[in-house]
Amino acid sequence: MNFYLLSDDESSVSIVQNIIESDFSNSLVGVNFDVDSAYDDLLQLRVDVMIINCLEIFPEGLNLIKRLAQVHIKPHFIVVGPHNEAYKDEAYRVGIDAYLDYPFNHLEFKNITKLVGSYCQVVDKMAEINKLTSGIATPFNRPQSKHRLRTDRIHSILRFLGIASENGCDDILRIAKVMVDQNIPFSKIDFQESLSLNEHEKKSAFQRIRRALRVGICNLAGMCIEYPENEVLLEYANSLFDFQNVYNEMQRIREVGAQRGQISIQHFFDGLLQESYREDTY
């Protein structure tokens, strides 16, 4: 099991490492004292459990979890933080597995890491079983499996863009489902028949979608600035928004007042349908 430690307390590193690696199946694959550097590490390393031991930079530690979720990197999280119920509630809301008050009890910490590690192994085994069983070719599960894979890929793209929690996300998923079900481009959708939307409701849905896509193109532009050679980012920039629009958004981020990238709802949905057929979609 691979562990990673983000800490603002250098004196605790050896303690945490000794506890983790007392189990020979565990390894501490990285240690960092800076949030941005830890983010870069997680993009490259395979990490099963991330430990965030932060007092002075506690809010930044939670923001890191959100940033990682936006690029679909979701290790399990153990957080060591202040004895503060509001902080603890917020930590669980962003998706951590366990919260320990600082200073942590060594025995409790060891038991928690063992429990979370065991849970990871169970999840991995279930995922492998599901992968094997879903590949069984029967007349009943074959079409359903393909359809599920396409909709799952679409959902993962929305999470990757950081818009899965936006108001327009449900509208995007409803429209995308119709396109996948009927295997049709955006221009062929009958909104009244397939989605029971009149012109006013359709207009409202498009407004919500446009606001969500504005967040998405901004997030994607930011990722393209940080990782300009990443092929997945360039593929999404072109297929979902047209690269020129993402480039304009990148310029706007760099230079206040620059022209914003344009949003084409039709281009986005047709690109989304195209990406749903790609086996390597993240």
Secondary structure by P-SEA (a helix, b strand, c coil): cbbbbbcccccaaaaaaaaaacccccccccccccaaaaaaaaacccccbbbbbcccaaaaaaaaaaaaaaaccccbbbbbbcccaaaaaaaaaacccccccccccaaaaaaaaaaaaaaaaaaaaaaaaaaaaaaccccccaaaaaaaaaaaaaaaaaaaaccccccaaaaaaaaaaaaaacccccccccccccccccaaaaaaaaaaaaaaaaaaaaaaaaaaaaccccaaaaaaaaccccaaaaaaaaaaaaccccbbbbbbaaaaaaaaaaaaaccccc
